[in-house]
Amino acid sequence: MSRNLAKIEDRPNLVKDVDSGAILLSNSIVADEYKLKKSMLNKNRKLDEELVEIKTKLADVDSIKADMKEIKELLGRILTK
């Protein structure tokens, strides 16, 4: 299937499919670079989300540790009375 493509002024890496109106990358290397960058951004986003989750869990652990310390102190006071 042959496409009817038109160059886009001032955008050398883009062409327009005249039949569908779609804007396409004109160069497969540019398209591959775009896909790679998009993939890397998605991976970075996922890593950022995982980091936030880990930080939240660490905060929960710190809170539990503080609660345990308080419980130990209260038990110590009860035992000394």
Phi and psi restraints in degrees (range 20) as a CNS / XPLOR table:
assign (resid 1 and name C) (resid 2 and name N)
       (resid 2 and name CA) (resid 2 and name C) 1.0 -92.4 20.0 2
assign (resid 2 and name N) (resid 2 and name CA)
       (resid 2 and name C) (resid 3 and name N) 1.0 135.4 20.0 2
assign (resid 2 and name C) (resid 3 and name N)
       (resid 3 and name CA) (resid 3 and name C) 1.0 -99.4 20.0 2
assign (resid 3 and name N) (resid 3 and name CA)
       (resid 3 and name C) (resid 4 and name N) 1.0 146.8 20.0 2
assign (resid 3 and name C) (resid 4 and name N)
       (resid 4 and name CA) (resid 4 and name C) 1.0 -96.3 20.0 2
assign (resid 4 and name N) (resid 4 and name CA)
       (resid 4 and name C) (resid 5 and name N) 1.0 98.0 20.0 2
assign (resid 4 and name C) (resid 5 and name N)
       (resid 5 and name CA) (resid 5 and name C) 1.0 -106.7 20.0 2
assign (resid 5 and name N) (resid 5 and name CA)
       (resid 5 and name C) (resid 6 and name N) 1.0 143.7 20.0 2
assign (resid 5 and name C) (resid 6 and name N)
       (resid 6 and name CA) (resid 6 and name C) 1.0 -125.8 20.0 2
assign (resid 6 and name N) (resid 6 and name CA)
       (resid 6 and name C) (resid 7 and name N) 1.0 138.6 20.0 2
assign (resid 6 and name C) (resid 7 and name N)
       (resid 7 and name CA) (resid 7 and name C) 1.0 -68.2 20.0 2
assign (resid 7 and name N) (resid 7 and name CA)
       (resid 7 and name C) (resid 8 and name N) 1.0 149.1 20.0 2
assign (resid 7 and name C) (resid 8 and name N)
       (resid 8 and name CA) (resid 8 and name C) 1.0 -104.8 20.0 2
assign (resid 8 and name N) (resid 8 and name CA)
       (resid 8 and name C) (resid 9 and name N) 1.0 124.9 20.0 2
assign (resid 8 and name C) (resid 9 and name N)
       (resid 9 and name CA) (resid 9 and name C) 1.0 -59.7 20.0 2
assign (resid 9 and name N) (resid 9 and name CA)
       (resid 9 and name C) (resid 10 and name N) 1.0 136.2 20.0 2
assign (resid 9 and name C) (resid 10 and name N)
       (resid 10 and name CA) (resid 10 and name C) 1.0 66.9 20.0 2
assign (resid 10 and name N) (resid 10 and name CA)
       (resid 10 and name C) (resid 11 and name N) 1.0 11.1 20.0 2
assign (resid 10 and name C) (resid 11 and name N)
       (resid 11 and name CA) (resid 11 and name C) 1.0 -135.5 20.0 2
assign (resid 11 and name N) (resid 11 and name CA)
       (resid 11 and name C) (resid 12 and name N) 1.0 79.9 20.0 2
assign (resid 11 and name C) (resid 12 and name N)
       (resid 12 and name CA) (resid 12 and name C) 1.0 -64.2 20.0 2
assign (resid 12 and name N) (resid 12 and name CA)
       (resid 12 and name C) (resid 13 and name N) 1.0 -21.5 20.0 2
assign (resid 12 and name C) (resid 13 and name N)
       (resid 13 and name CA) (resid 13 and name C) 1.0 -90.9 20.0 2
assign (resid 13 and name N) (resid 13 and name CA)
       (resid 13 and name C) (resid 14 and name N) 1.0 1.2 20.0 2
assign (resid 13 and name C) (resid 14 and name N)
       (resid 14 and name CA) (resid 14 and name C) 1.0 -121.6 20.0 2
assign (resid 14 and name N) (resid 14 and name CA)
       (resid 14 and name C) (resid 15 and name N) 1.0 147.6 20.0 2
assign (resid 14 and name C) (resid 15 and name N)
       (resid 15 and name CA) (resid 15 and name C) 1.0 -135.1 20.0 2
assign (resid 15 and name N) (resid 15 and name CA)
       (resid 15 and name C) (resid 16 and name N) 1.0 160.2 20.0 2
assign (resid 15 and name C) (resid 16 and name N)
       (resid 16 and name CA) (resid 16 and name C) 1.0 -114.6 20.0 2
assign (resid 16 and name N) (resid 16 and name CA)
       (resid 16 and name C) (resid 17 and name N) 1.0 130.1 20.0 2
assign (resid 16 and name C) (resid 17 and name N)
       (resid 17 and name CA) (resid 17 and name C) 1.0 -78.4 20.0 2
assign (resid 17 and name N) (resid 17 and name CA)
       (resid 17 and name C) (resid 18 and name N) 1.0 109.0 20.0 2
assign (resid 17 and name C) (resid 18 and name N)
       (resid 18 and name CA) (resid 18 and name C) 1.0 -62.7 20.0 2
assign (resid 18 and name N) (resid 18 and name CA)
       (resid 18 and name C) (resid 19 and name N) 1.0 -33.7 20.0 2
assign (resid 18 and name C) (resid 19 and name N)
       (resid 19 and name CA) (resid 19 and name C) 1.0 -71.4 20.0 2
assign (resid 19 and name N) (resid 19 and name CA)
       (resid 19 and name C) (resid 20 and name N) 1.0 -44.6 20.0 2
assign (resid 19 and name C) (resid 20 and name N)
       (resid 20 and name CA) (resid 20 and name C) 1.0 -98.5 20.0 2
assign (resid 20 and name N) (resid 20 and name CA)
       (resid 20 and name C) (resid 21 and name N) 1.0 -19.8 20.0 2
assign (resid 20 and name C) (resid 21 and name N)
       (resid 21 and name CA) (resid 21 and name C) 1.0 84.7 20.0 2
assign (resid 21 and name N) (resid 21 and name CA)
       (resid 21 and name C) (resid 22 and name N) 1.0 1.5 20.0 2
assign (resid 21 and name C) (resid 22 and name N)
       (resid 22 and name CA) (resid 22 and name C) 1.0 -71.3 20.0 2
assign (resid 22 and name N) (resid 22 and name CA)
       (resid 22 and name C) (resid 23 and name N) 1.0 142.8 20.0 2
assign (resid 22 and name C) (resid 23 and name N)
       (resid 23 and name CA) (resid 23 and name C) 1.0 -95.9 20.0 2
assign (resid 23 and name N) (resid 23 and name CA)
       (resid 23 and name C) (resid 24 and name N) 1.0 127.9 20.0 2
assign (resid 23 and name C) (resid 24 and name N)
       (resid 24 and name CA) (resid 24 and name C) 1.0 -126.2 20.0 2
assign (resid 24 and name N) (resid 24 and name CA)
       (resid 24 and name C) (resid 25 and name N) 1.0 153.8 20.0 2
assign (resid 24 and name C) (resid 25 and name N)
       (resid 25 and name CA) (resid 25 and name C) 1.0 -76.0 20.0 2
assign (resid 25 and name N) (resid 25 and name CA)
       (resid 25 and name C) (resid 26 and name N) 1.0 134.6 20.0 2
assign (resid 25 and name C) (resid 26 and name N)
       (resid 26 and name CA) (resid 26 and name C) 1.0 -86.1 20.0 2
assign (resid 26 and name N) (resid 26 and name CA)
       (resid 26 and name C) (resid 27 and name N) 1.0 -10.9 20.0 2
assign (resid 26 and name C) (resid 27 and name N)
       (resid 27 and name CA) (resid 27 and name C) 1.0 -129.0 20.0 2
assign (resid 27 and name N) (resid 27 and name CA)
       (resid 27 and name C) (resid 28 and name N) 1.0 129.1 20.0 2
assign (resid 27 and name C) (resid 28 and name N)
       (resid 28 and name CA) (resid 28 and name C) 1.0 -66.7 20.0 2
assign (resid 28 and name N) (resid 28 and name CA)
       (resid 28 and name C) (resid 29 and name N) 1.0 -29.9 20.0 2
assign (resid 28 and name C) (resid 29 and name N)
       (resid 29 and name CA) (resid 29 and name C) 1.0 -66.3 20.0 2
assign (resid 29 and name N) (resid 29 and name CA)
       (resid 29 and name C) (resid 30 and name N) 1.0 -43.6 20.0 2
assign (resid 29 and name C) (resid 30 and name N)
       (resid 30 and name CA) (resid 30 and name C) 1.0 -63.2 20.0 2
assign (resid 30 and name N) (resid 30 and name CA)
       (resid 30 and name C) (resid 31 and name N) 1.0 -40.8 20.0 2
assign (resid 30 and name C) (resid 31 and name N)
       (resid 31 and name CA) (resid 31 and name C) 1.0 -63.4 20.0 2
assign (resid 31 and name N) (resid 31 and name CA)
       (resid 31 and name C) (resid 32 and name N) 1.0 -43.1 20.0 2
assign (resid 31 and name C) (resid 32 and name N)
       (resid 32 and name CA) (resid 32 and name C) 1.0 -64.0 20.0 2
assign (resid 32 and name N) (resid 32 and name CA)
       (resid 32 and name C) (resid 33 and name N) 1.0 -40.7 20.0 2
assign (resid 32 and name C) (resid 33 and name N)
       (resid 33 and name CA) (resid 33 and name C) 1.0 -62.9 20.0 2
assign (resid 33 and name N) (resid 33 and name CA)
       (resid 33 and name C) (resid 34 and name N) 1.0 -42.0 20.0 2
assign (resid 33 and name C) (resid 34 and name N)
       (resid 34 and name CA) (resid 34 and name C) 1.0 -61.0 20.0 2
assign (resid 34 and name N) (resid 34 and name CA)
       (resid 34 and name C) (resid 35 and name N) 1.0 -46.9 20.0 2
assign (resid 34 and name C) (resid 35 and name N)
       (resid 35 and name CA) (resid 35 and name C) 1.0 -61.3 20.0 2
assign (resid 35 and name N) (resid 35 and name CA)
       (resid 35 and name C) (resid 36 and name N) 1.0 -40.7 20.0 2
assign (resid 35 and name C) (resid 36 and name N)
       (resid 36 and name CA) (resid 36 and name C) 1.0 -64.5 20.0 2
assign (resid 36 and name N) (resid 36 and name CA)
       (resid 36 and name C) (resid 37 and name N) 1.0 -45.5 20.0 2
assign (resid 36 and name C) (resid 37 and name N)
       (resid 37 and name CA) (resid 37 and name C) 1.0 -61.5 20.0 2
assign (resid 37 and name N) (resid 37 and name CA)
       (resid 37 and name C) (resid 38 and name N) 1.0 -42.8 20.0 2
assign (resid 37 and name C) (resid 38 and name N)
       (resid 38 and name CA) (resid 38 and name C) 1.0 -63.2 20.0 2
assign (resid 38 and name N) (resid 38 and name CA)
       (resid 38 and name C) (resid 39 and name N) 1.0 -42.4 20.0 2
assign (resid 38 and name C) (resid 39 and name N)
       (resid 39 and name CA) (resid 39 and name C) 1.0 -61.7 20.0 2
assign (resid 39 and name N) (resid 39 and name CA)
       (resid 39 and name C) (resid 40 and name N) 1.0 -43.3 20.0 2
assign (resid 39 and name C) (resid 40 and name N)
       (resid 40 and name CA) (resid 40 and name C) 1.0 -65.2 20.0 2
assign (resid 40 and name N) (resid 40 and name CA)
       (resid 40 and name C) (resid 41 and name N) 1.0 -40.2 20.0 2
assign (resid 40 and name C) (resid 41 and name N)
       (resid 41 and name CA) (resid 41 and name C) 1.0 -63.2 20.0 2
assign (resid 41 and name N) (resid 41 and name CA)
       (resid 41 and name C) (resid 42 and name N) 1.0 -41.2 20.0 2
assign (resid 41 and name C) (resid 42 and name N)
       (resid 42 and name CA) (resid 42 and name C) 1.0 -63.7 20.0 2
assign (resid 42 and name N) (resid 42 and name CA)
       (resid 42 and name C) (resid 43 and name N) 1.0 -41.3 20.0 2
assign (resid 42 and name C) (resid 43 and name N)
       (resid 43 and name CA) (resid 43 and name C) 1.0 -64.6 20.0 2
assign (resid 43 and name N) (resid 43 and name CA)
       (resid 43 and name C) (resid 44 and name N) 1.0 -41.8 20.0 2
assign (resid 43 and name C) (resid 44 and name N)
       (resid 44 and name CA) (resid 44 and name C) 1.0 -62.7 20.0 2
assign (resid 44 and name N) (resid 44 and name CA)
       (resid 44 and name C) (resid 45 and name N) 1.0 -40.1 20.0 2
assign (resid 44 and name C) (resid 45 and name N)
       (resid 45 and name CA) (resid 45 and name C) 1.0 -62.1 20.0 2
assign (resid 45 and name N) (resid 45 and name CA)
       (resid 45 and name C) (resid 46 and name N) 1.0 -43.2 20.0 2
assign (resid 45 and name C) (resid 46 and name N)
       (resid 46 and name CA) (resid 46 and name C) 1.0 -64.9 20.0 2
assign (resid 46 and name N) (resid 46 and name CA)
       (resid 46 and name C) (resid 47 and name N) 1.0 -41.5 20.0 2
assign (resid 46 and name C) (resid 47 and name N)
       (resid 47 and name CA) (resid 47 and name C) 1.0 -63.1 20.0 2
assign (resid 47 and name N) (resid 47 and name CA)
       (resid 47 and name C) (resid 48 and name N) 1.0 -40.1 20.0 2
assign (resid 47 and name C) (resid 48 and name N)
       (resid 48 and name CA) (resid 48 and name C) 1.0 -62.0 20.0 2
assign (resid 48 and name N) (resid 48 and name CA)
       (resid 48 and name C) (resid 49 and name N) 1.0 -41.6 20.0 2
assign (resid 48 and name C) (resid 49 and name N)
       (resid 49 and name CA) (resid 49 and name C) 1.0 -64.7 20.0 2
assign (resid 49 and name N) (resid 49 and name CA)
       (resid 49 and name C) (resid 50 and name N) 1.0 -40.9 20.0 2
assign (resid 49 and name C) (resid 50 and name N)
       (resid 50 and name CA) (resid 50 and name C) 1.0 -65.6 20.0 2
assign (resid 50 and name N) (resid 50 and name CA)
       (resid 50 and name C) (resid 51 and name N) 1.0 -37.9 20.0 2
assign (resid 50 and name C) (resid 51 and name N)
       (resid 51 and name CA) (resid 51 and name C) 1.0 -64.0 20.0 2
assign (resid 51 and name N) (resid 51 and name CA)
       (resid 51 and name C) (resid 52 and name N) 1.0 -42.0 20.0 2
assign (resid 51 and name C) (resid 52 and name N)
       (resid 52 and name CA) (resid 52 and name C) 1.0 -62.0 20.0 2
assign (resid 52 and name N) (resid 52 and name CA)
       (resid 52 and name C) (resid 53 and name N) 1.0 -42.1 20.0 2
assign (resid 52 and name C) (resid 53 and name N)
       (resid 53 and name CA) (resid 53 and name C) 1.0 -63.5 20.0 2
assign (resid 53 and name N) (resid 53 and name CA)
       (resid 53 and name C) (resid 54 and name N) 1.0 -42.1 20.0 2
assign (resid 53 and name C) (resid 54 and name N)
       (resid 54 and name CA) (resid 54 and name C) 1.0 -64.3 20.0 2
assign (resid 54 and name N) (resid 54 and name CA)
       (resid 54 and name C) (resid 55 and name N) 1.0 -43.2 20.0 2
assign (resid 54 and name C) (resid 55 and name N)
       (resid 55 and name CA) (resid 55 and name C) 1.0 -61.9 20.0 2
assign (resid 55 and name N) (resid 55 and name CA)
       (resid 55 and name C) (resid 56 and name N) 1.0 -39.3 20.0 2
assign (resid 55 and name C) (resid 56 and name N)
       (resid 56 and name CA) (resid 56 and name C) 1.0 -63.5 20.0 2
assign (resid 56 and name N) (resid 56 and name CA)
       (resid 56 and name C) (resid 57 and name N) 1.0 -43.9 20.0 2
assign (resid 56 and name C) (resid 57 and name N)
       (resid 57 and name CA) (resid 57 and name C) 1.0 -65.4 20.0 2
assign (resid 57 and name N) (resid 57 and name CA)
       (resid 57 and name C) (resid 58 and name N) 1.0 -38.7 20.0 2
assign (resid 57 and name C) (resid 58 and name N)
       (resid 58 and name CA) (resid 58 and name C) 1.0 -64.1 20.0 2
assign (resid 58 and name N) (resid 58 and name CA)
       (resid 58 and name C) (resid 59 and name N) 1.0 -39.1 20.0 2
assign (resid 58 and name C) (resid 59 and name N)
       (resid 59 and name CA) (resid 59 and name C) 1.0 -63.7 20.0 2
assign (resid 59 and name N) (resid 59 and name CA)
       (resid 59 and name C) (resid 60 and name N) 1.0 -39.2 20.0 2
assign (resid 59 and name C) (resid 60 and name N)
       (resid 60 and name CA) (resid 60 and name C) 1.0 -62.8 20.0 2
assign (resid 60 and name N) (resid 60 and name CA)
       (resid 60 and name C) (resid 61 and name N) 1.0 -43.4 20.0 2
assign (resid 60 and name C) (resid 61 and name N)
       (resid 61 and name CA) (resid 61 and name C) 1.0 -62.8 20.0 2
assign (resid 61 and name N) (resid 61 and name CA)
       (resid 61 and name C) (resid 62 and name N) 1.0 -43.1 20.0 2
assign (resid 61 and name C) (resid 62 and name N)
       (resid 62 and name CA) (resid 62 and name C) 1.0 -61.2 20.0 2
assign (resid 62 and name N) (resid 62 and name CA)
       (resid 62 and name C) (resid 63 and name N) 1.0 -39.5 20.0 2
assign (resid 62 and name C) (resid 63 and name N)
       (resid 63 and name CA) (resid 63 and name C) 1.0 -64.6 20.0 2
assign (resid 63 and name N) (resid 63 and name CA)
       (resid 63 and name C) (resid 64 and name N) 1.0 -43.2 20.0 2
assign (resid 63 and name C) (resid 64 and name N)
       (resid 64 and name CA) (resid 64 and name C) 1.0 -63.3 20.0 2
assign (resid 64 and name N) (resid 64 and name CA)
       (resid 64 and name C) (resid 65 and name N) 1.0 -41.0 20.0 2
assign (resid 64 and name C) (resid 65 and name N)
       (resid 65 and name CA) (resid 65 and name C) 1.0 -61.4 20.0 2
assign (resid 65 and name N) (resid 65 and name CA)
       (resid 65 and name C) (resid 66 and name N) 1.0 -42.3 20.0 2
assign (resid 65 and name C) (resid 66 and name N)
       (resid 66 and name CA) (resid 66 and name C) 1.0 -64.8 20.0 2
assign (resid 66 and name N) (resid 66 and name CA)
       (resid 66 and name C) (resid 67 and name N) 1.0 -40.5 20.0 2
assign (resid 66 and name C) (resid 67 and name N)
       (resid 67 and name CA) (resid 67 and name C) 1.0 -62.6 20.0 2
assign (resid 67 and name N) (resid 67 and name CA)
       (resid 67 and name C) (resid 68 and name N) 1.0 -43.4 20.0 2
assign (resid 67 and name C) (resid 68 and name N)
       (resid 68 and name CA) (resid 68 and name C) 1.0 -63.5 20.0 2
assign (resid 68 and name N) (resid 68 and name CA)
       (resid 68 and name C) (resid 69 and name N) 1.0 -39.9 20.0 2
assign (resid 68 and name C) (resid 69 and name N)
       (resid 69 and name CA) (resid 69 and name C) 1.0 -62.0 20.0 2
assign (resid 69 and name N) (resid 69 and name CA)
       (resid 69 and name C) (resid 70 and name N) 1.0 -43.5 20.0 2
assign (resid 69 and name C) (resid 70 and name N)
       (resid 70 and name CA) (resid 70 and name C) 1.0 -63.9 20.0 2
assign (resid 70 and name N) (resid 70 and name CA)
       (resid 70 and name C) (resid 71 and name N) 1.0 -41.6 20.0 2
assign (resid 70 and name C) (resid 71 and name N)
       (resid 71 and name CA) (resid 71 and name C) 1.0 -62.3 20.0 2
assign (resid 71 and name N) (resid 71 and name CA)
       (resid 71 and name C) (resid 72 and name N) 1.0 -43.2 20.0 2
assign (resid 71 and name C) (resid 72 and name N)
       (resid 72 and name CA) (resid 72 and name C) 1.0 -61.3 20.0 2
assign (resid 72 and name N) (resid 72 and name CA)
       (resid 72 and name C) (resid 73 and name N) 1.0 -42.1 20.0 2
assign (resid 72 and name C) (resid 73 and name N)
       (resid 73 and name CA) (resid 73 and name C) 1.0 -63.5 20.0 2
assign (resid 73 and name N) (resid 73 and name CA)
       (resid 73 and name C) (resid 74 and name N) 1.0 -43.1 20.0 2
assign (resid 73 and name C) (resid 74 and name N)
       (resid 74 and name CA) (resid 74 and name C) 1.0 -64.5 20.0 2
assign (resid 74 and name N) (resid 74 and name CA)
       (resid 74 and name C) (resid 75 and name N) 1.0 -42.1 20.0 2
assign (resid 74 and name C) (resid 75 and name N)
       (resid 75 and name CA) (resid 75 and name C) 1.0 -64.0 20.0 2
assign (resid 75 and name N) (resid 75 and name CA)
       (resid 75 and name C) (resid 76 and name N) 1.0 -38.7 20.0 2
assign (resid 75 and name C) (resid 76 and name N)
       (resid 76 and name CA) (resid 76 and name C) 1.0 -61.7 20.0 2
assign (resid 76 and name N) (resid 76 and name CA)
       (resid 76 and name C) (resid 77 and name N) 1.0 -41.4 20.0 2
assign (resid 76 and name C) (resid 77 and name N)
       (resid 77 and name CA) (resid 77 and name C) 1.0 -65.4 20.0 2
assign (resid 77 and name N) (resid 77 and name CA)
       (resid 77 and name C) (resid 78 and name N) 1.0 -41.9 20.0 2
assign (resid 77 and name C) (resid 78 and name N)
       (resid 78 and name CA) (resid 78 and name C) 1.0 -62.5 20.0 2
assign (resid 78 and name N) (resid 78 and name CA)
       (resid 78 and name C) (resid 79 and name N) 1.0 -42.7 20.0 2
assign (resid 78 and name C) (resid 79 and name N)
       (resid 79 and name CA) (resid 79 and name C) 1.0 -68.9 20.0 2
assign (resid 79 and name N) (resid 79 and name CA)
       (resid 79 and name C) (resid 80 and name N) 1.0 -29.0 20.0 2
assign (resid 79 and name C) (resid 80 and name N)
       (resid 80 and name CA) (resid 80 and name C) 1.0 -82.9 20.0 2
assign (resid 80 and name N) (resid 80 and name CA)
       (resid 80 and name C) (resid 81 and name N) 1.0 -10.8 20.0 2
